[in-house]
Structure formats: structure tokens, C-alpha cells
Amino acid sequence: MKKTFSFFIIAAIIGSGFYFAYKKNWIPQSIKDQVDKDAWQKISKDMKEQGGVLASKSAEAKTHLSQVLGESTDESDSTKAPHEKALEYGRYLYCKQVVEDYEKTD
């Protein structure tokens, strides 16, 4: 997920840099002739669609994370990062199992 987000950020930076250079006439005329307005509209449309997919996948990941942690992961009242909560929950399960095993041996 981090790689996908990084890819979109890099693509946006490169695309915006090319667009800025295009508007400032820094690009030679031969390259400008190859790039038309329809191509920019298609790229813009594709990026909007991919942004929607990314948003839905992040919502899905949040739902899955809240199921793994066993509680809601609301950002407004959360003071710990999700990975810290996951580690804490793992420690809790481990300690619970150790206590149960200890009680069985008595």
C-alpha cells in the first residue's frame, strides 16, 4: 500500500512538473505537438479513478485493522499508532496463553 501511494505521489510530481514546463514553453515544439489536450484529460480521469480505488482500499484496510485489534481505530481518540496497538494486543494474547497454560499445570 505504501508503494502504491508513493507511486501516485511520484507520478503526480512528474506530471505536474511536465505540465508546468509545458505551460511555460520550456518544452521544444516537437514534443508539444505530440501531447494533446485529450491526453491530459485522460490522465486526469485515470488519476481520479485510481484515487477512488486507493480511498476504498484504505477504508477496507482500516476495517480489517479494527477487526484484528478487536476495537475501533478512531483517529480522534487514538494516542497510539496502529502497529503499537497490534503489538500490545499480541503481548496480551501471549500473556493470557501463558497464564492459562500455567493454570492447567496446577
N, CA, C and O atoms as a GROMACS GRO file, in nm:
protein
  424
    1MET      N    1   0.083  -0.118   0.000
    1MET     CA    2   0.000   0.000   0.000
    1MET      C    3   0.088   0.125   0.000
    1MET      O    4   0.057   0.224  -0.066
    2LYS      N    5   0.198   0.118   0.076
    2LYS     CA    6   0.288   0.231   0.081
    2LYS      C    7   0.354   0.254  -0.054
    2LYS      O    8   0.376   0.368  -0.095
    3LYS      N    9   0.385   0.144  -0.124
    3LYS     CA   10   0.446   0.156  -0.256
    3LYS      C   11   0.349   0.217  -0.356
    3LYS      O   12   0.388   0.299  -0.439
    4THR      N   13   0.222   0.179  -0.347
    4THR     CA   14   0.121   0.233  -0.437
    4THR      C   15   0.104   0.382  -0.415
    4THR      O   16   0.098   0.460  -0.510
    5PHE      N   17   0.098   0.422  -0.288
    5PHE     CA   18   0.084   0.564  -0.256
    5PHE      C   19   0.206   0.641  -0.305
    5PHE      O   20   0.193   0.749  -0.362
    6SER      N   21   0.326   0.585  -0.285
    6SER     CA   22   0.448   0.651  -0.330
    6SER      C   23   0.448   0.665  -0.482
    6SER      O   24   0.491   0.768  -0.535
    7PHE      N   25   0.401   0.561  -0.551
    7PHE     CA   26   0.395   0.566  -0.697
    7PHE      C   27   0.306   0.681  -0.744
    7PHE      O   28   0.342   0.756  -0.834
    8PHE      N   29   0.188   0.696  -0.680
    8PHE     CA   30   0.097   0.802  -0.720
    8PHE      C   31   0.155   0.940  -0.690
    8PHE      O   32   0.136   1.034  -0.768
    9ILE      N   33   0.225   0.952  -0.580
    9ILE     CA   34   0.287   1.081  -0.546
    9ILE      C   35   0.394   1.115  -0.650
    9ILE      O   36   0.400   1.228  -0.698
   10ILE      N   37   0.478   1.019  -0.684
   10ILE     CA   38   0.585   1.042  -0.782
   10ILE      C   39   0.524   1.075  -0.918
   10ILE      O   40   0.571   1.166  -0.986
   11ALA      N   41   0.420   1.000  -0.958
   11ALA     CA   42   0.355   1.026  -1.086
   11ALA      C   43   0.294   1.166  -1.089
   11ALA      O   44   0.300   1.235  -1.190
   12ALA      N   45   0.234   1.207  -0.977
   12ALA     CA   46   0.175   1.341  -0.971
   12ALA      C   47   0.282   1.449  -0.980
   12ALA      O   48   0.261   1.550  -1.047
   13ILE      N   49   0.395   1.429  -0.914
   13ILE     CA   50   0.503   1.527  -0.918
   13ILE      C   51   0.560   1.539  -1.060
   13ILE      O   52   0.581   1.649  -1.110
   14ILE      N   53   0.583   1.425  -1.122
   14ILE     CA   54   0.638   1.426  -1.259
   14ILE      C   55   0.537   1.489  -1.355
   14ILE      O   56   0.572   1.571  -1.440
   15GLY      N   57   0.410   1.450  -1.340
   15GLY     CA   58   0.307   1.505  -1.428
   15GLY      C   59   0.290   1.654  -1.410
   15GLY      O   60   0.276   1.727  -1.508
   16SER      N   61   0.290   1.701  -1.286
   16SER     CA   62   0.273   1.844  -1.263
   16SER      C   63   0.396   1.922  -1.311
   16SER      O   64   0.382   2.033  -1.362
   17GLY      N   65   0.515   1.863  -1.296
   17GLY     CA   66   0.635   1.928  -1.348
   17GLY      C   67   0.632   1.940  -1.499
   17GLY      O   68   0.670   2.043  -1.554
   18PHE      N   69   0.587   1.834  -1.566
   18PHE     CA   70   0.577   1.838  -1.712
   18PHE      C   71   0.472   1.941  -1.755
   18PHE      O   72   0.493   2.014  -1.851
   19TYR      N   73   0.360   1.945  -1.684
   19TYR     CA   74   0.254   2.041  -1.718
   19TYR      C   75   0.303   2.185  -1.698
   19TYR      O   76   0.275   2.272  -1.781
   20PHE      N   77   0.376   2.209  -1.589
   20PHE     CA   78   0.431   2.343  -1.563
   20PHE      C   79   0.528   2.383  -1.674
   20PHE      O   80   0.523   2.495  -1.725
   21ALA      N   81   0.616   2.290  -1.711
   21ALA     CA   82   0.712   2.319  -1.819
   21ALA      C   83   0.640   2.341  -1.950
   21ALA      O   84   0.682   2.424  -2.031
   22TYR      N   85   0.533   2.267  -1.973
   22TYR     CA   86   0.454   2.282  -2.095
   22TYR      C   87   0.392   2.421  -2.102
   22TYR      O   88   0.395   2.486  -2.206
   23LYS      N   89   0.336   2.468  -1.990
   23LYS     CA   90   0.272   2.599  -1.988
   23LYS      C   91   0.374   2.713  -2.000
   23LYS      O   92   0.341   2.819  -2.054
   24LYS      N   93   0.496   2.693  -1.952
   24LYS     CA   94   0.599   2.798  -1.959
   24LYS      C   95   0.676   2.796  -2.091
   24LYS      O   96   0.769   2.874  -2.110
   25ASN      N   97   0.636   2.708  -2.182
   25ASN     CA   98   0.702   2.694  -2.313
   25ASN      C   99   0.848   2.655  -2.301
   25ASN      O  100   0.931   2.697  -2.382
   26TRP      N  101   0.882   2.576  -2.200
   26TRP     CA  102   1.019   2.528  -2.184
   26TRP      C  103   1.042   2.399  -2.263
   26TRP      O  104   1.156   2.355  -2.278
   27ILE      N  105   0.937   2.341  -2.313
   27ILE     CA  106   0.947   2.216  -2.387
   27ILE      C  107   0.956   2.248  -2.536
   27ILE      O  108   0.881   2.333  -2.584
   28PRO      N  109   1.045   2.183  -2.608
   28PRO     CA  110   1.056   2.210  -2.752
   28PRO      C  111   0.924   2.185  -2.824
   28PRO      O  112   0.843   2.103  -2.781
   29GLN      N  113   0.903   2.255  -2.933
   29GLN     CA  114   0.777   2.247  -3.006
   29GLN      C  115   0.747   2.106  -3.055
   29GLN      O  116   0.631   2.067  -3.061
   30SER      N  117   0.849   2.029  -3.090
   30SER     CA  118   0.825   1.894  -3.142
   30SER      C  119   0.758   1.805  -3.037
   30SER      O  120   0.676   1.720  -3.071
   31ILE      N  121   0.793   1.823  -2.911
   31ILE     CA  122   0.731   1.743  -2.805
   31ILE      C  123   0.590   1.794  -2.778
   31ILE      O  124   0.499   1.714  -2.753
   32LYS      N  125   0.570   1.926  -2.782
   32LYS     CA  126   0.437   1.983  -2.758
   32LYS      C  127   0.335   1.931  -2.859
   32LYS      O  128   0.219   1.910  -2.826
   33ASP      N  129   0.380   1.911  -2.982
   33ASP     CA  130   0.288   1.863  -3.085
   33ASP      C  131   0.239   1.722  -3.055
   33ASP      O  132   0.128   1.685  -3.095
   34GLN      N  133   0.319   1.644  -2.986
   34GLN     CA  134   0.283   1.507  -2.956
   34GLN      C  135   0.183   1.498  -2.841
   34GLN      O  136   0.109   1.400  -2.832
   35VAL      N  137   0.181   1.597  -2.754
   35VAL     CA  138   0.093   1.596  -2.637
   35VAL      C  139  -0.030   1.681  -2.667
   35VAL      O  140  -0.018   1.801  -2.693
   36ASP      N  141  -0.145   1.620  -2.664
   36ASP     CA  142  -0.267   1.696  -2.691
   36ASP      C  143  -0.353   1.707  -2.566
   36ASP      O  144  -0.327   1.643  -2.464
   37LYS      N  145  -0.455   1.789  -2.576
   37LYS     CA  146  -0.542   1.814  -2.461
   37LYS      C  147  -0.617   1.689  -2.418
   37LYS      O  148  -0.642   1.670  -2.300
   38ASP      N  149  -0.654   1.605  -2.513
   38ASP     CA  150  -0.727   1.482  -2.480
   38ASP      C  151  -0.642   1.389  -2.393
   38ASP      O  152  -0.695   1.321  -2.305
   39ALA      N  153  -0.514   1.386  -2.417
   39ALA     CA  154  -0.426   1.302  -2.336
   39ALA      C  155  -0.424   1.350  -2.192
   39ALA      O  156  -0.427   1.269  -2.099
   40TRP      N  157  -0.419   1.481  -2.173
   40TRP     CA  158  -0.419   1.535  -2.036
   40TRP      C  159  -0.551   1.504  -1.966
   40TRP      O  160  -0.553   1.472  -1.847
   41GLN      N  161  -0.662   1.514  -2.040
   41GLN     CA  162  -0.791   1.482  -1.980
   41GLN      C  163  -0.800   1.335  -1.943
   41GLN      O  164  -0.857   1.300  -1.839
   42LYS      N  165  -0.744   1.248  -2.027
   42LYS     CA  166  -0.745   1.104  -1.996
   42LYS      C  167  -0.661   1.075  -1.872
   42LYS      O  168  -0.702   0.997  -1.787
   43ILE      N  169  -0.545   1.137  -1.863
   43ILE     CA  170  -0.459   1.118  -1.746
   43ILE      C  171  -0.530   1.167  -1.620
   43ILE      O  172  -0.526   1.101  -1.517
   44SER      N  173  -0.595   1.282  -1.629
   44SER     CA  174  -0.666   1.337  -1.515
   44SER      C  175  -0.779   1.244  -1.472
   44SER      O  176  -0.798   1.219  -1.352
   45LYS      N  177  -0.853   1.192  -1.568
   45LYS     CA  178  -0.963   1.099  -1.538
   45LYS      C  179  -0.909   0.972  -1.473
   45LYS      O  180  -0.966   0.923  -1.375
   46ASP      N  181  -0.800   0.918  -1.528
   46ASP     CA  182  -0.741   0.796  -1.472
   46ASP      C  183  -0.692   0.817  -1.330
   46ASP      O  184  -0.710   0.730  -1.244
   47MET      N  185  -0.632   0.933  -1.303
   47MET     CA  186  -0.583   0.960  -1.168
   47MET      C  187  -0.699   0.973  -1.069
   47MET      O  188  -0.686   0.930  -0.954
   48LYS      N  189  -0.810   1.031  -1.111
   48LYS     CA  190  -0.927   1.041  -1.024
   48LYS      C  191  -0.982   0.902  -0.992
   48LYS      O  192  -1.020   0.874  -0.879
   49GLU      N  193  -0.987   0.816  -1.094
   49GLU     CA  194  -1.037   0.680  -1.072
   49GLU      C  195  -0.945   0.604  -0.976
   49GLU      O  196  -0.992   0.537  -0.885
   50GLN      N  197  -0.815   0.616  -0.997
   50GLN     CA  198  -0.720   0.546  -0.911
   50GLN      C  199  -0.724   0.603  -0.769
   50GLN      O  200  -0.704   0.529  -0.673
   51GLY      N  201  -0.748   0.731  -0.755
   51GLY     CA  202  -0.763   0.791  -0.622
   51GLY      C  203  -0.883   0.734  -0.549
   51GLY      O  204  -0.877   0.710  -0.428
   52GLY      N  205  -0.992   0.711  -0.622
   52GLY     CA  206  -1.110   0.649  -0.562
   52GLY      C  207  -1.082   0.507  -0.517
   52GLY      O  208  -1.126   0.464  -0.410
   53VAL      N  209  -1.008   0.433  -0.599
   53VAL     CA  210  -0.971   0.296  -0.563
   53VAL      C  211  -0.883   0.297  -0.440
   53VAL      O  212  -0.901   0.216  -0.349
   54LEU      N  213  -0.788   0.388  -0.436
   54LEU     CA  214  -0.698   0.399  -0.321
   54LEU      C  215  -0.776   0.433  -0.194
   54LEU      O  216  -0.747   0.378  -0.087
   55ALA      N  217  -0.872   0.521  -0.204
   55ALA     CA  218  -0.953   0.558  -0.087
   55ALA      C  219  -1.035   0.439  -0.038
   55ALA      O  220  -1.045   0.417   0.083
   56SER      N  221  -1.093   0.363  -0.130
   56SER     CA  222  -1.173   0.247  -0.087
   56SER      C  223  -1.084   0.140  -0.026
   56SER      O  224  -1.124   0.075   0.071
   57LYS      N  225  -0.964   0.120  -0.081
   57LYS     CA  226  -0.872   0.020  -0.024
   57LYS      C  227  -0.824   0.062   0.115
   57LYS      O  228  -0.808  -0.022   0.203
   58SER      N  229  -0.803   0.192   0.136
   58SER     CA  230  -0.760   0.236   0.268
   58SER      C  231  -0.872   0.220   0.370
   58SER      O  232  -0.846   0.188   0.486
   59ALA      N  233  -0.996   0.242   0.329
   59ALA     CA  234  -1.110   0.219   0.419
   59ALA      C  235  -1.122   0.071   0.452
   59ALA      O  236  -1.152   0.034   0.566
   60GLU      N  237  -1.099  -0.013   0.352
   60GLU     CA  238  -1.103  -0.158   0.374
   60GLU      C  239  -0.992  -0.201   0.470
   60GLU      O  240  -1.014  -0.286   0.556
   61ALA      N  241  -0.874  -0.143   0.455
   61ALA     CA  242  -0.762  -0.176   0.544
   61ALA      C  243  -0.793  -0.131   0.687
   61ALA      O  244  -0.759  -0.201   0.782
   62LYS      N  245  -0.855  -0.016   0.703
   62LYS     CA  246  -0.892   0.032   0.836
   62LYS      C  247  -0.992  -0.062   0.902
   62LYS      O  248  -0.980  -0.092   1.021
   63THR      N  249  -1.089  -0.110   0.825
   63THR     CA  250  -1.188  -0.204   0.878
   63THR      C  251  -1.119  -0.333   0.921
   63THR      O  252  -1.148  -0.386   1.029
   64HIS      N  253  -1.030  -0.382   0.837
   64HIS     CA  254  -0.959  -0.505   0.871
   64HIS      C  255  -0.871  -0.486   0.995
   64HIS      O  256  -0.864  -0.575   1.080
   65LEU      N  257  -0.806  -0.373   1.004
   65LEU     CA  258  -0.721  -0.344   1.120
   65LEU      C  259  -0.803  -0.338   1.248
   65LEU      O  260  -0.760  -0.387   1.352
   66SER      N  261  -0.922  -0.278   1.241
   66SER     CA  262  -1.005  -0.272   1.361
   66SER      C  263  -1.053  -0.410   1.402
   66SER      O  264  -1.074  -0.436   1.520
   67GLN      N  265  -1.071  -0.500   1.305
   67GLN     CA  266  -1.107  -0.638   1.339
   67GLN      C  267  -0.990  -0.711   1.403
   67GLN      O  268  -1.009  -0.788   1.497
   68VAL      N  269  -0.870  -0.687   1.353
   68VAL     CA  270  -0.752  -0.752   1.409
   68VAL      C  271  -0.726  -0.704   1.551
   68VAL      O  272  -0.694  -0.784   1.639
   69LEU      N  273  -0.741  -0.575   1.574
   69LEU     CA  274  -0.716  -0.520   1.707
   69LEU      C  275  -0.831  -0.548   1.803
   69LEU      O  276  -0.814  -0.540   1.925
   70GLY      N  277  -0.947  -0.579   1.750
   70GLY     CA  278  -1.061  -0.609   1.834
   70GLY      C  279  -1.131  -0.485   1.887
   70GLY      O  280  -1.212  -0.495   1.979
   71GLU      N  281  -1.101  -0.373   1.834
   71GLU     CA  282  -1.165  -0.249   1.878
   71GLU      C  283  -1.163  -0.151   1.763
   71GLU      O  284  -1.097  -0.173   1.662
   72SER      N  285  -1.236  -0.044   1.778
   72SER     CA  286  -1.242   0.057   1.674
   72SER      C  287  -1.114   0.139   1.675
   72SER      O  288  -1.058   0.168   1.781
   73THR      N  289  -1.068   0.175   1.557
   73THR     CA  290  -0.948   0.258   1.547
   73THR      C  291  -0.989   0.398   1.504
   73THR      O  292  -0.972   0.436   1.388
   74ASP      N  293  -1.043   0.472   1.596
   74ASP     CA  294  -1.086   0.609   1.569
   74ASP      C  295  -0.967   0.702   1.591
   74ASP      O  296  -0.906   0.702   1.698
   75GLU      N  297  -0.934   0.781   1.487
   75GLU     CA  298  -0.815   0.866   1.495
   75GLU      C  299  -0.831   0.977   1.598
   75GLU      O  300  -0.731   1.026   1.651
   76SER      N  301  -0.952   1.019   1.626
   76SER     CA  302  -0.971   1.133   1.714
   76SER      C  303  -0.932   1.102   1.858
   76SER      O  304  -0.879   1.189   1.927
   77ASP      N  305  -0.957   0.978   1.906
   77ASP     CA  306  -0.924   0.946   2.044
   77ASP      C  307  -0.804   0.852   2.056
   77ASP      O  308  -0.772   0.805   2.165
   78SER      N  309  -0.738   0.826   1.947
   78SER     CA  310  -0.626   0.733   1.948
   78SER      C  311  -0.496   0.807   1.980
   78SER      O  312  -0.463   0.907   1.917
   79THR      N  313  -0.423   0.755   2.079
   79THR     CA  314  -0.295   0.816   2.113
   79THR      C  315  -0.180   0.728   2.066
   79THR      O  316  -0.066   0.774   2.056
   80LYS      N  317  -0.208   0.600   2.039
   80LYS     CA  318  -0.104   0.508   1.994
   80LYS      C  319  -0.121   0.480   1.846
   80LYS      O  320  -0.231   0.484   1.791
   81ALA      N  321  -0.009   0.451   1.782
   81ALA     CA  322  -0.012   0.414   1.641
   81ALA      C  323  -0.071   0.273   1.628
   81ALA      O  324  -0.061   0.194   1.722
   82PRO      N  325  -0.132   0.242   1.515
   82PRO     CA  326  -0.193   0.110   1.498
   82PRO      C  327  -0.095  -0.007   1.519
   82PRO      O  328  -0.132  -0.110   1.575
   83HIS      N  329   0.030   0.009   1.474
   83HIS     CA  330   0.125  -0.102   1.492
   83HIS      C  331   0.158  -0.121   1.641
   83HIS      O  332   0.183  -0.233   1.684
   84GLU      N  333   0.157  -0.012   1.718
   84GLU     CA  334   0.180  -0.026   1.862
   84GLU      C  335   0.063  -0.098   1.929
   84GLU      O  336   0.083  -0.180   2.019
   85LYS      N  337  -0.059  -0.067   1.884
   85LYS     CA  338  -0.176  -0.136   1.939
   85LYS      C  339  -0.171  -0.284   1.904
   85LYS      O  340  -0.204  -0.369   1.987
   86ALA      N  341  -0.130  -0.315   1.783
   86ALA     CA  342  -0.122  -0.455   1.741
   86ALA      C  343  -0.020  -0.530   1.826
   86ALA      O  344  -0.045  -0.643   1.868
   87LEU      N  345   0.096  -0.468   1.851
   87LEU     CA  346   0.197  -0.532   1.934
   87LEU      C  347   0.148  -0.551   2.077
   87LEU      O  348   0.172  -0.655   2.138
   88GLU      N  349   0.079  -0.451   2.128
   88GLU     CA  350   0.025  -0.460   2.263
   88GLU      C  351  -0.079  -0.572   2.273
   88GLU      O  352  -0.081  -0.646   2.371
   89TYR      N  353  -0.162  -0.583   2.174
   89TYR     CA  354  -0.263  -0.688   2.172
   89TYR      C  355  -0.197  -0.826   2.161
   89TYR      O  356  -0.242  -0.922   2.224
   90GLY      N  357  -0.092  -0.835   2.080
   90GLY     CA  358  -0.018  -0.961   2.069
   90GLY      C  359   0.044  -1.001   2.202
   90GLY      O  360   0.039  -1.117   2.240
   91ARG      N  361   0.102  -0.905   2.273
   91ARG     CA  362   0.158  -0.933   2.406
   91ARG      C  363   0.049  -0.980   2.502
   91ARG      O  364   0.069  -1.072   2.581
   92TYR      N  365  -0.065  -0.915   2.494
   92TYR     CA  366  -0.178  -0.953   2.580
   92TYR      C  367  -0.219  -1.098   2.554
   92TYR      O  368  -0.237  -1.176   2.648
   93LEU      N  369  -0.233  -1.134   2.426
   93LEU     CA  370  -0.272  -1.272   2.394
   93LEU      C  371  -0.167  -1.372   2.440
   93LEU      O  372  -0.201  -1.479   2.490
   94TYR      N  373  -0.040  -1.338   2.424
   94TYR     CA  374   0.068  -1.426   2.467
   94TYR      C  375   0.064  -1.446   2.618
   94TYR      O  376   0.073  -1.559   2.667
   95CYS      N  377   0.051  -1.337   2.692
   95CYS     CA  378   0.047  -1.347   2.838
   95CYS      C  379  -0.076  -1.425   2.884
   95CYS      O  380  -0.069  -1.503   2.979
   96LYS      N  381  -0.187  -1.404   2.817
   96LYS     CA  382  -0.310  -1.477   2.851
   96LYS      C  383  -0.289  -1.627   2.832
   96LYS      O  384  -0.333  -1.707   2.914
   97GLN      N  385  -0.222  -1.664   2.723
   97GLN     CA  386  -0.197  -1.806   2.696
   97GLN      C  387  -0.100  -1.864   2.799
   97GLN      O  388  -0.118  -1.978   2.843
   98VAL      N  389   0.001  -1.789   2.838
   98VAL     CA  390   0.096  -1.836   2.939
   98VAL      C  391   0.025  -1.860   3.072
   98VAL      O  392   0.049  -1.961   3.139
   99VAL      N  393  -0.063  -1.769   3.110
   99VAL     CA  394  -0.137  -1.785   3.236
   99VAL      C  395  -0.228  -1.908   3.228
   99VAL      O  396  -0.236  -1.985   3.324
  100GLU      N  397  -0.296  -1.926   3.116
  100GLU     CA  398  -0.384  -2.043   3.100
  100GLU      C  399  -0.304  -2.173   3.107
  100GLU      O  400  -0.347  -2.270   3.169
  101ASP      N  401  -0.187  -2.175   3.044
  101ASP     CA  402  -0.102  -2.294   3.049
  101ASP      C  403  -0.052  -2.320   3.190
  101ASP      O  404  -0.044  -2.435   3.233
  102TYR      N  405  -0.018  -2.215   3.262
  102TYR     CA  406   0.028  -2.228   3.400
  102TYR      C  407  -0.082  -2.282   3.489
  102TYR      O  408  -0.058  -2.367   3.574
  103GLU      N  409  -0.205  -2.232   3.468
  103GLU     CA  410  -0.318  -2.278   3.550
  103GLU      C  411  -0.352  -2.423   3.521
  103GLU      O  412  -0.401  -2.493   3.609
  104LYS      N  413  -0.329  -2.471   3.400
  104LYS     CA  414  -0.355  -2.611   3.367
  104LYS      C  415  -0.257  -2.705   3.435
  104LYS      O  416  -0.292  -2.818   3.468
  105THR      N  417  -0.134  -2.660   3.456
  105THR     CA  418  -0.033  -2.747   3.518
  105THR      C  419  -0.053  -2.761   3.667
  105THR      O  420   0.003  -2.855   3.725
  106ASP      N  421  -0.127  -2.677   3.733
  106ASP     CA  422  -0.152  -2.686   3.878
  106ASP      C  423  -0.253  -2.791   3.910
  106ASP      O  424  -0.286  -2.812   4.027
   0.00000   0.00000   0.00000
